[in-house]
């Protein structure tokens, strides 16, 4: 019986798999480097800080909208419960 590392995969030989794995590692490393670079730029440049500020403002507005909607629904629910109690 062959060792699992020496068996051919459905897409090709073990060497092909090794090559694909090597390429995936390199691609992941490049992506990670790019992510770190963008993160550094966001934190260390005026443009990056402005972008963070705009994102925070937008997120804050979305949170406030959700809270207002929740408060409105809670008020409607409480009003309907009180109305039902008055009818009973």
C-alpha positions as CSV (number, residue, x, y, z in Angstrom):
1,X,0.0,0.0,0.0
2,X,1.3,3.5,-0.9
3,X,1.8,6.2,1.7
4,X,-1.0,8.8,1.6
5,X,1.5,11.5,0.7
6,X,2.6,9.6,-2.3
7,X,-0.9,8.8,-3.7
8,X,-2.0,10.7,-6.7
9,X,-4.9,13.1,-6.0
10,X,-7.9,13.4,-8.2
11,X,-6.4,16.5,-9.9
12,X,-2.9,15.1,-10.5
13,X,0.3,13.8,-9.0
14,X,1.6,14.4,-5.4
15,X,4.1,16.9,-7.0
16,X,1.1,18.9,-8.4
17,X,-0.4,19.0,-4.9
18,X,2.8,20.1,-3.4
19,X,3.1,22.9,-6.0
20,X,-0.4,24.0,-5.4
21,X,0.1,24.0,-1.6
22,X,3.3,26.1,-2.1
23,X,1.4,28.6,-4.3
24,X,-1.4,28.8,-1.8
25,X,1.0,29.6,1.0
26,X,2.7,32.3,-1.1
27,X,-0.7,33.8,-2.0
28,X,-1.8,33.7,1.6
29,X,1.4,35.4,2.7
30,X,1.1,38.1,0.1
31,X,-2.6,38.7,1.1
32,X,-1.6,38.9,4.7
33,X,1.2,41.4,3.9
34,X,-1.2,43.5,1.9
35,X,-3.8,43.5,4.8
36,X,-1.2,44.6,7.3
37,X,0.0,47.3,4.9
38,X,-3.5,48.7,4.5
39,X,-4.1,48.5,8.3
40,X,-1.0,50.5,8.9
41,X,-2.1,53.0,6.3
42,X,-5.5,53.3,7.9
43,X,-3.9,54.1,11.3
44,X,-1.0,56.3,10.3
45,X,-2.3,58.5,7.5
46,X,-4.8,61.4,7.6
47,X,-6.8,59.8,4.8
48,X,-6.9,56.5,6.7
49,X,-8.1,58.2,9.9
50,X,-10.8,60.0,7.9
51,X,-11.9,56.7,6.4
52,X,-12.1,55.2,9.9
53,X,-14.1,58.2,11.1
54,X,-16.6,58.0,8.3
55,X,-17.0,54.3,8.9
56,X,-17.6,54.9,12.6
57,X,-20.1,57.7,11.8
58,X,-22.0,55.4,9.5
59,X,-22.0,52.5,12.0
60,X,-23.1,54.9,14.7
61,X,-26.0,56.1,12.6
62,X,-27.0,52.5,11.8
63,X,-26.9,51.6,15.5
64,X,-29.1,54.6,16.4
65,X,-31.6,53.8,13.7
66,X,-31.8,50.2,15.0
67,X,-32.3,51.5,18.6
68,X,-34.9,53.9,17.5
69,X,-36.8,51.2,15.6
70,X,-36.6,48.9,18.6
71,X,-37.9,51.6,20.9
72,X,-40.7,52.3,18.5
73,X,-41.7,48.6,18.4
74,X,-41.5,48.3,22.1
75,X,-43.7,51.4,22.6
76,X,-46.2,49.9,20.1
77,X,-46.2,46.6,21.9
78,X,-46.6,48.1,25.3
79,X,-49.4,50.3,24.0
80,X,-51.2,47.3,22.5
81,X,-50.9,45.4,25.8
82,X,-52.3,48.3,27.8
83,X,-55.1,48.8,25.3
84,X,-56.0,45.1,25.5
85,X,-56.0,45.3,29.3
86,X,-58.4,48.3,29.2
87,X,-60.8,46.2,27.0
88,X,-60.7,43.3,29.4
